[in-house]
């Protein structure tokens, strides 16, 4: 048999085996890699033509752009569906939920600034804190999964850099505690109370007495002059203002 015909039939057989492995219901990258390895080993032993390596490069390029790429896309779609299902089953974890829990916790702590919390309020506060940490962790986990999917799709090699940048900004903006009388305090209620007192002191006026204008007489308008400021212009006043214009106005119509 002619070598070119034999080579063509061999590539057809290789492509069928590879597509069958990629289109299997339980197809995985590891299984496809094993099938591809077996195909290449058989090809190396069976084909001895001088141009076999050039032909193999073309076959591998077509395979990676064809069935293998389709398998990876199906796998990415499956991951996206899993992420959506996971997000829905966990109470639609997103930034809005985290913000709502923060607002509820802040409102509770604001109401406890000037009073001793009751047992129910202490339990509610601890419960909200636990919910906040769980929601924040779940939201960050979802962001990492989405970034991974985006990297697989678009090969965004800078995703690690942006994640580090986000984490650095979060750590920089977070207030972990405050030093009160040389004692490091982490309790949010105490930190807020000290912050309020600090800014209240910063923006309060030390000098309470201001100079007054008692006894100073100012010139005032009489009622007639006050009314003249808001009355409509009369026709005589308008004509007088127009005719009193300077001599630089045009005597004839221009243009």
CORGI-V261756 format. One line per field, one symbol per residue. ss: DSSP state (H for helix, E for strand, - for the rest). phi: phi as a letter, one per 40 degrees, with the letter a starting at -180 (. if undefined). A space follows every 10 residues. Layout:
ss: ???
phi: ???
//
This chain:
ss: --HHHHHHHH HHHHHHHHHH HH------HH HHHHHHHHHH HHHHHH---- -HHHHHHHHH HHHHH-HHHH HHHHHHHHHH HHHHHHHHH- ----HHHHHH HHHHHHHHHH H-------HH HHHHHHHHHH HHHHHHHHHH HHHHHHHHHH HHHH----HH HHHHHHHHHH HHH----EEE --EEE--HHH HHHHHHHHHH HH-------- ---------- --HHHHHH-- ----HHHHHH HHH------- -----
phi: .dcccccccc cccccccccc cccccbcbcc cccccccccc ccccccbbcc cccccccccc cccccbcccc cccccccccc cccccccccc gfcacccccc cccccccccc cccbaccccc cccccccccc cccccccccc cccccccccc cccbfccccc cccccccccc cccccciacb fgbcbbcdcc cccccccccc ccbccccccb cbbcgccbcb ccdccccccb cccccccccc cccccccccc cbcbg
//
